[in-house]
Amino acid sequence: MKALLLLPLVGTLVPVVYDRRGPEFFGVPFFYWYQLAWVPVTIALIVIVYRATRDDPQ
């Protein structure tokens, strides 16, 4: 379950995926809105992992 936290890391550390201008979203180049889209996705993943693992002993 904790492996889900690697998705935002990989998604933002591989610039080949998002290193382009188009498609634009309300005039914002893809490069910027792709990175900003990861913010709510990352928050959701953190909540999912936290709720699934909060009772696990470390």
Secondary structure, DSSP 8 states (H G I E B T S, - for coil): -GGGGHHHHHHHH-HHHH-S--S-BTTB-HHHHHHHHHHHHHHHHHHHHHHHHTTS--
